């Protein structure tokens, strides 16, 4: 809850600015916010499949060259392993050691700095994460991000006074870190709830399996005892 105001406030600026790209094929960047840990159901694969579906739709519309302007930043081993198989040429950067500890704003700042200093001049981008709804429900969500040039070229941004390039750059850096922190917190909460549900289901399945094995064991033991009793009674009757 403490991280949500940071993400909501940063989103409001982009919504009010009404930023749009007029390029036919803008350079795009996809940031898959997963983690290194598994045993959490489909919480990570949903993000990976979402990005894969978008890239495959671009390929279907414009051919294999349609994704040449698309790059992927994998935050966590779960996304790296997935895209290394399907879109290895689109991987721009990989971040490891994610999800072992609760995410902090310092972690988000490192990811934001890696994106800004990657050397890839993107026009638009998307942060893909899992939005936490309840203990048993989460939704794969995407948040748009934009380059500094695209923000400065927006008509609605000009209504702000004393807004030069340095101010915009400082705000873009802070807002990107805020958005990533918000996404990482939502994703970590969704991952923990999904893992809890997955482990609860595993415990129920294991309990059912133990009950079935116990019944099979008791039936087998009873059959052996019955067979021995029949042999003893038959032998006594023969004498």
Buried (B, 14 or more C-beta within 10 A) or exposed (E): EEBEEBBEEBBEBBEEBEBEBEEEBBBBBBBBBBBBBBEBBBBBBBBBEBBBEBBEEBEEEEEEEBBBBBBBBBBBBBBBEBBEEEBEEBBBBBBEEBBEEEBEBEBBBBBBEBBBEBEBEBBBBBBBBBBBEEEEEBEBBBBEBBBBEBBBBBEEBEEEEEBEEEEBBEBBBBBBBBBBBBBBBBBBBBBBBBBBBBEEEEEEEEEEEEEEEEEEEEEEEEEEEEEEEEEEEEEEEEE
